[in-house]
Amino acid sequence: MEEVFKYIIGLGAAVMMPIIFTILGLCIGIRLGDALKSGLKVGVGFVGLSIVTALLTTTLGPALDGVVEIYDLQLHVFDMGWPAAAAVAYNTAVGAFIIPVCLGVNLLMLVTRTTRTVNIDLWNYWHFAFIGAVVYFASGSLATGFFGAIVCYIITLVIADMTASKFQQFYKGMDGISIPQPFCAGFAPFAWIINKALDRIPGMNRLEIDAEGLKKKFGLLGEPLFLGVVVGIGIGCLTCRSFGEIADRIPYILGLGIKMGAVMELIPRITVLFIEGLKPISDATRSLIARKFKGAEGLSIGMSPALVIGHPTTLVVSLLLIPVTLLLAVVLPGNQFLPLASLAGMFYVFPLVLPFTKGNVVKTFIVGLVVMVIALYSVTALASWFSLAARDVYAATGDSAVAIPQGFEGGSLDFAGSPMAWIVFQFTHNMGYIGVGLISLLTMGLVAWNRFRIAGSSSVREPETV
């Protein structure tokens, strides 16, 4: 079974999603040609997104390495990036069985009406394997590792249900879609709390500056494309030791700016493919449910947050937070994690934040600033345990992608930077049996509350509240 699922995961999201969408389309009555076309568009979207992400990584990577060398910013936790974290997660005993276990939990929750999300985002199941592996290597108990993974999965499905209505209202063309990805879900409660607090500040509740408003107010200066160019040029200048060196490296610096601008411009264009591929599947699914399953209205298809990372506010705030996060990593006392390879994952912090801030750039930036501080400390706290898992996988597979340099520990912003990962780990390992009991009660309480919400929304069709 381990080899079977390793093979499936090895196909990658670009291959897996067309297959899943084609089969799903046929099951809900869409013609083969239309189902295949929808699946292929989603697959092409993932290919395009991976190309642009690779462009961002290869552009920023050497530049940031130069900045680290010049200013001697070495910290103790080495940034492995999310691909390495996923490889570690899937190559552990927990990761080998995480897909069938989580699908079984999802099916049970659907049957008992404790969730309305059908999570088909199989690739991102590595997040649940990740926290399960960390708990497993920290506690030495495989059962505790699976317990941590399942708790994380259940809480994520509940948050996906809670945020589905707001998500679908905010993002156009996302009817019938929810986001059951724990990295995003872990930041949603913070977005709700911080947004509520900001609205109590006089004047802040009337501050309406979304990405479109930014363009109108500042013109070209408010465009993600132009901001990308400016930030890229700024980072390029930081790689130089003197003004004379800046003059000598103008072609490189300008090239860095253009590539950063290209990333900001291309991501929204690529995400259009996701929407085009999803719409026929989403429409047919909702139609089928309305006809065949009385009382099952509101069922959502759980998909990757990659669908919506092209929103202008996400692009602008992510771009602004890149240099700010680097500064925070250096000045925060006790932090040992310097995000470099993980910075490409900055976009994935905000898909479930924007529905609460309504795309307000200022509010979203403040939320991002707070959660980045939390994320840096979370990665630092989990680094030693994640390193145990990474070194075990490296010894067994010899995969250089998961190797940790001598004298360092390993970490990654995604998923170790999520508050959910830290909370699950603290309860399941550091607090012993008491923590396991407490998080079990918390999870069961959330499930019961979600069941109550689902029952209430079925009898009285009112907007969902969080």
N, C-alpha and C positions, 0 to 999 in steps of 0.2 A: 504493500500500500504506500509505503514511503516513496518508492521509486515511481509509482504511478502518479502521485500528486506532485512529486518533484518535476516530472516530465510536463505535467499540465501547467504548473507555475512557470516552468522554463520557457513556455511558449510566449510569455509576456502578455501584457494587456492588449497590445495591438492585434494579436492573433486570437486571444481568448474572447474578447468582446464581440467581434464579428460572429464567432461560432455561437456564443451564448445568445446574442440578439437574433440570429437567424432561427435557432431552435425555438426561442421564446415567441418570435413572430409567428412561426408555423403553429405553435400550440394555441395561440389566441386567434387564429383564423386569418392571418395575413397571407397573401399569395407569396410563393417562394421567391419570386423576383423582387418584390417589394421588401420582404423581410431581409433578404440578402443585401439589398442596396442600403437599407438602414444600418445593418451591421457593419458593412464595409465603410460607410461614412464615419461611424464611431471609431472603427479601427484606424482609418486614415487620420482622424483627429488625434488619436494617441501617438501615431507616428510623427505627425507634425509637432505635437507638443514635446515629444522626447528630443526631436532635433533642435527645437528652440531652447529647451532646457540645457541640452548639451552645449549649445552656443554660449549660453550664459555662464555655464560652469567653466568651459575652456577659456572664456574671455576674462572672467573675474579671477579664476584660480591663480594663474601666474602673477597677475597684478597684486592680489592680496598677499601672496607668498613674498613678493618683493617688499610690501609694506611691513609685513611681520619681521622680515630680516633687518630692514633699515631701522625700525623703531624698537627692535628686540622685544616683541610682544608674545614670546613663547609662553604658553601656559601648560599645565600638567595633563589636561585631557585632550587627546588628539581627535579632531573631527573626522570621522570615518564616512559621513554622508549617509543618506537613507538607503541607497542601493546595498551598501555593505551591511547595514542594520537588517534589511530584509533578508539578505543572504544568510546571516547568522540565525535569524528567527526561523526560517524555513528548514534549516539544516540541523535543528535540534529535535529531540524526541517529542516535544510539544508541537513543533511546526509540522512534523510528519503527519499528524492526525487532525490538525486544526480545522481544515476545511469540512470534513464530514461531521466533526463534533459541533462546530458552529452552525452548520446547515440544519443539523438535528435540533439544536436549541431554537433556531429561528422557526422551524416547522412547528415545534411544540408551542411556542408563544403565539403563532398564528392560529393554531387550533383552539387554544385557550383564550383567544382574543385579548392577549396582553401586549400585543404589538400590531401595528398596521403596516410595517415595513417588510418588504421582501428583499433581503439584501443579496443582490447578485454581483456585487463588486468584489468578486473572489480574490482578485490580485491584492487588494488592500486588507485581506484577512491576515497578512503578515504582521499587522500591528498587534493583533490579539496573540499571535504566536510569540511576538517580541516580549510582551510583558509576562507571558507565561514562562518563557525561557529564562528571563531574569529572575523571576520568583523561584523557578526550579533550581537554578544554579546557586541561588542564595540560601535556600532552605534545604536543598538536597532531597526534596520530596517531589516526585513527578505528579502525584495527586494534587499537591498544593499548587504546582505550576498550572495544571489544567484548571483548577478552581479559580486562580487569578485571571486566566484567559477568559473563562466563561463569564465571570462577574463583569469584566470589562466589556464583553460582547453584549450582555444584557443591558447594562447601563447605557451603552452606545445606542442600542435600538430604542430605548425609552427616550433618550435625548433627540434622536432622529424623528420620532413621533411628535415630540413636543415642539420641535422647530419646523416641522413640515409645512404647516399652514403659512407661517411667516416667510419661509424660504420660497414657497411657490408664489406668494403675493409679491415679493420683492423682485425676484428674477423672472423676467418675461420668458414665456415658452417652456417653463419647467413644471407645468401642471402634472401632478401624479408622481413627482420625483422627491425623494428625501436623501439626506446625506448621512449614512451610518458609518462614518469614518472617525475613529476615536481621536485622532490628532485634532481635527476640526471641532468635534463635539466637546472636547475637554475645555475649549475656550468659550463656548456659548454661554455658560452660566456667568462667567466674568463679564462678558459683553452686556448681558442683561443687567447685572448689578451696577457696573460702572456707568452704563448709559442712564440708568435711573438716578444715580448720584449726580451725574453731570446736569441732568434736567432740573435739579433743585438749585443749581447755581444761577443767580440772577443774570439774565442775558444769554446764558449758554443754551437754554431751551429755545431761544429764537434765532440761534446761529445756524442758518441753513446754507452750508457750503458743500455741495456734492461735487463730483468731478466735472459735471457740465457747468455748474456755477463757477468753478475754478477757471474754466476756459473763458467764460464770459468776463470774469473779473480781471484776469491777468493775460488774456489772449494767448499768444504762443507760449508764454511762460507757464501756463497751466496745462499744457498738453503733455500727456505721458511720454510721447515721442521726444519732445524737447527736454523734459526732465531727465529722461534716460541718457540723452547725449551729455547733458550738464554733469550728472553724477558720474558717468563714465570718464569724462575728461578730468573731473576732480580726483577720482581714484588714480587715474593715470599720472597726474601731477604728484600725488603722494608717493609714487614709486621712484621719484627722482630725489637725489640728495642735495641738489642746488638748482638755482635758476638757470645756470648755464646748461645743466643736464636736461632741464625742461626744454630749452631751445633746441638742443640736439635731438630730442626724442619726440618732437612735434608730430611726425607721421604716426608713430605708435599711439600717442595720447589721443589724437583725433580719431584714429581707427577704433580705439577702445570706446570712445564716445558714440561713434556711429553704430557699433555692434550692440551696445546697451540700448540705444534708441530703437534699433531693429527688433530687439526682443520685446520691448514695450509695444511696438506697433504690430508685431506678428501674432502675439498670443491672442488678442481679441479676434483676429481674423480666423485663427485656427479653431477657436471654441465655437464659432458659428457652425462648423461641421458637426459638432456634438449635438447641437440643437436640432439640426436638420435630420440627423439620424435617429434621435430620440422621439421626435414628435409623432411619427406614425405608430411606433410601439406604444407610446404613452396614451395616445388617443384610443387605440384599439383595446388596450388593457382596461381603461376606464369604462369603455362601452360594454365590453364583455362582462365586467363585474356588475355593472348596473342591470344587465339583462339576466344574468345567471345566478348571482349570489345576493339574495335579498339581505339588506342590513350590513353589507360589506363595503358600503361606500367609504371612500377615504383611504383605501389601500394604496400604498406608495411603493414605487420601485426604488430600492436603495442603490444609488450610483456614486461614482467617484466625484470628489469635489473639483476634479480637473474640468468638469463641465462649465464652471462659472468663474474660474480664476482670471478670465479676461476682462472682468468688470473694471472700468476705469479707476474707481476708487481703490480697489485692490492693488492695481498696478502702481498708482501714485504713492500710496502709503507704504507698500512693500519696498519700493525704490528708496523712499526717504528713510526707512528704518534700517536699511543695510548699513550705512556708515554709523548710524546711531547705535545699533546693536554691537558693532565692533568696539565703539567707545565704551559702552556699558560693560562689555566683557572684560575690558582692561581695568576699569575703575571700581567695579563692584567688589567690595571686600568679601573674600571667601570663595568667589567664583574661580573655577579652574578651566572653564571651557571657552575656547575661542572659535566661534563658528566661521568656517571658511567653505568647505565643501557643502555644508548644509544650507547655505544662504539661498540656493536655488529653490529651497522648499518654503521660503518666506511667504510666497503667494498663498500657500495652503492654510495659513493661520486664519484667513479672513472670510472664507465662504459662509460660515455661520455667524460671523460677527456683523456683517453688513445688514442683514435683515433687522437687527436690533437698532443699529445706528442710522438706518435708512440711507446708507451710503454717504453720510456726513463725513467729510474728510478729516475735520478736526477731531471729532469724537472717535472716529476709527483709529486715528493716529494715537490718541491717548490710550485707548484700549490696547492697541498693539504695543505701546511702550510698557504698559504694566505687565502684559502677558509675556513679553520678552525677558523682563527681569525674572519672572517666575520660571520661565523656560530654562534660562541659563543655570539657575540654582538647581533645578530638577535634573538636568543633564549631569551636573557635577555630583549630585547625591547618588545617582544610579550608575556612575561610571565604573566603579570597582566591580560591581556585580555583572554589568554588561560585559566587561572585559573578560571575566571568567568564561562566559558563554562564547565570546569571540575566539578566545585562545583554544578552547575545546574544539570548536568547529574547524579552526585552522589546523590543529594537530590531526584531525580526522580526515580532512579533505585536501589540505595543502593549498587552498584557495588564497592567492595573494591579496585578493580584494578585501579580505577580512583580517589581514595581518595588522597588528598594532606595533608601531616602532618601539624599540627598546627604551625603557625609562618612562613610557607614557601609559596612560589608560585610554580606553576608547569611549567615544560618545557620539551622539547624533541628535540634532535638533528634533527631527522626526524619527521616532515617536517618543524618545526619552524626554523631550522638552515639554510634553503635554502634562498638565496637572493631573489628568486622569491616571497616567502611568505612575506618577509619584504616589498618588493616593492609594491606588490598588496595591502597590508594593509595600507601603507603610503598614497598611492594615493586614495584609496576608503574611508578611515576613517579620517586620520589626516589632509588631504588637502581639505576635504569637497567637494562641488560641482565642484570646480575648478579641484581638483584631479581626480574626476570621469570623467570630460570632457577630461582632458589630457590623462588619460590612455585609454579612449575610442578611441581617435584619434590615439594613439600609436598602439593599438590593430588592428584597422581598417587598419592602414598603413602597419603593418606586414602581415595582411591577403591579402591585395592588392599586396604587393610585392611577397608573396608566390604564389599567383595566376599567376603573371607574370612569375615567375620562372618555374612553372609547365607548362604553355603554351609554354615557350621557350624550355624547355627540351623535350616536345612532338614533336616539329617540327625539332629540331636539337639535336641529341643524343650526348651530351657532358657531361663530368664529372661535377657534381654539385660543386659549390664553396660556401664558407661560408664567 
